[in-house]
Amino acid sequence: MSLSRRLLAGGVALAAAGTAIVASTSVSGAAAAPHRPSTRSPIVIAHRGASEYRPEESKHAYELAIEMGADYIEPDIVTTKDHVLVARHDNWLNDTTDVANHPEFASFKKTKTIDGVQRTDWFTEDFTFTQLRTLRLKERLPDLRPGSSAFDGLDPVASLDEVLQIAREHHVGVYPETKHPTYFRGIGLPLEDELLKDLAQYGFKGRNDKVFIQSFETSNLQALSKKTSIKLIQLIDTQGAPYDFVANHDPRTYSDLVKPDGLRWIAKYAYGIGPGLTRIIPVDASNHTQAPTTLVRDAHRAGLAVHPWTVRPENNFLPVDYQEGNPSSPNFLRAQGDVSRLLAEFYKLGVDGIFSDDSALAVSTRTRVFG
């Protein structure tokens, strides 16, 4: 349940910064028409906000990304115990919040199996939204991003409502990702219907609105394609298989999905794909780039848009060919490489959008490439 609908149910009116809250949650059930690649310059998607400069998925990260010129802001979606959708990369909390410093939640620490992997942590689904809101965010990668760490402790966990309100106020698009959908469905807290209702309240209802929904799983996107005309993006990891394939003993992998037959299958329910960067510009065992694959061309031939993820500016995340500085320096990994050149390569290969931790750099490079 969205935060605003919980408040409305309690008799509290929530103003949406001049945008009327839409009560109806009806959505189109029409199947998505095939995408046809356009000649427009690619969109810039702020990966968890301006996560190079502020703790990810925070209000300040989203607002800064918008100031930097991002076309879309990306919240990852998980849920609380009382079914409020919140922006967190995963449902565990210790690496991005100060939950370990709250003795009142010591008993909430548990060991769970999420998508086949056992983890001991604190989990959003064990907190009410009110409880979760007492936590404060921190930088996930403090050694690589000490500048962002300076903003630790400022922001609470953001509800999806808050992210949507920011997007609507600033006239940018939203690009939510459903995280661990099979897991949440299995514990009676499915994400998709609540997500559609929340999006509709802020005017994000259909194919012509500035909204995409993405997932690494396939079955939830196929179900969504029958409920909404919102553009759907099938995420493609650099290895492994969708968890719903694994859970249902489907032998296919992500590598099968990027073959022409797999792309044609995806095109039956999705508007596009979101592949990991190395699916387009691969690297060898020594982290040197290789010749580009044909994935962009093949996806376009199948009628699919291509939005690869995620360009990060630090040497730590770049192929050797794009790293800069002295490798023996203690700060080498956190130093920025020639990321603008890498962005330009993806733009020239014809991608329709790109996820970036630094929206300003992605926007400025796009301007240089496309004018």
FENTAHU-V258943 format. One line per field, one symbol per residue. psi: psi as a letter, one per 20 degrees, with the letter a starting at -180 (. if undefined). A space follows every 50 residues. Layout:
BEGIN
psi=???
END
This chain:
BEGIN
psi=pqghhgghhjjppopllipppphqjqqpjqqpqqqoprjqqqqpoookbm ihiqpqkqghgghhhghijqhqqopqpaqrhkkppqoqhriqihijrkhi jnhijhiiprproolippppaqqhiiqrhgghiiqqqrphmhhhmhhhhi jqihqrppqhggghgggghjlrrqmqppplhgghhhjkmqhghhgggggh hjjniahiqmpqpqqirhhhhgghiiiqjqpqpoqorirbqqhhgghjkp iqrhhhhjqgghghghihiqhaqnqqgiignrqahjkqqrqqrjgggggh hikpronqqpoqiqhhjqqhijqqaohiphjghiqpamhhhgghggghij qirqpqinhgghghggghgi.
END
